Amino acid sequence: MAKSPKPPAYIAAHIRTVLKNGGSAPHTEEVQRFFKQEVQSRGWYTAELRKVAKRFRRAILAEHGLPYLLLVADQLFRGDILEEKALSVMLLEGMTKEFRRDELKLFESWLDRVSTWADHDALVHYLIGPMIAVDDAYLLRLPRWAKKKSVWHQRAAAVSLIHSTRQHKNFDHIQHITELLLTSDDDMVQKGLGWLLREAAKANPHETAAYLMTIRDRAPRLVLRTACETLPTAAGRKVLAKARTSAADSHRLTRI
């Protein structure tokens, strides 16, 4: 009689042990510098963590298949350790063409477990974003995320479109999401939106520059500065100069 496979939680616990035993305490202190809040890290370097993820992925797929791998990844993304969440994404990275609506719903549920920009961006940029770029049906979820009170859902609405803009797709959706997020005063949301617009400017400089001119009076300065980083110098200066003029005029009117 064939043995029943170990439950996914058992494999996830084994992976956690490997991460704990193979970490580096000195690097843990270095990792902390990238975060404002205190994070829990095992001190792994990304390249080494990716090698471990590839070994586990190969073994799990060979023995149990993709559905089981998804369950293991789901277990790992429940943890509080930075590397556990990163490895859960690495287990699935590059396989998004095999995923469908059920997997997207699973990844969407992980947004409620996000605690730092690092696990957020790994999840959204490497799993959710590629799926949205492939299937336009998933675009309908983004306005819902943008309207949520959750900072991480709002940031996801922007970051998940980066793969699309790199493929010169969905610029109308980028504009729509931008309009929904412009009023946010959270720097995580503003940085995510700026990142999206910076990539849009790289892929479609003329179209993006024209759009930035229409929102320069309403967009947070951080968003505009980030968005202009990849524009031609003259175009970027024009957007930022207009923004500065508008801000100065507004200040004078307020004083009057």
ZIURUR-V343190 format. One record per helix or strand of 2 or more residues. SS is the DSSP state (A for helix, B for strand). FROM is the first residue (numbers start at 1). LEN is the number of residues. Records with the same first field share a line. If there is no record, write none. Layout:
# ZIURUR-V343190
SS = FROM-LEN ; FROM-LEN
This chain:
# ZIURUR-V343190
A = 8-14 ; 25-8 ; 46-18 ; 66-11 ; 82-11 ; 96-3 ; 101-13 ; 117-18 ; 136-12 ; 151-9 ; 162-5 ; 171-11 ; 187-17 ; 205-11 ; 221-10 ; 233-23
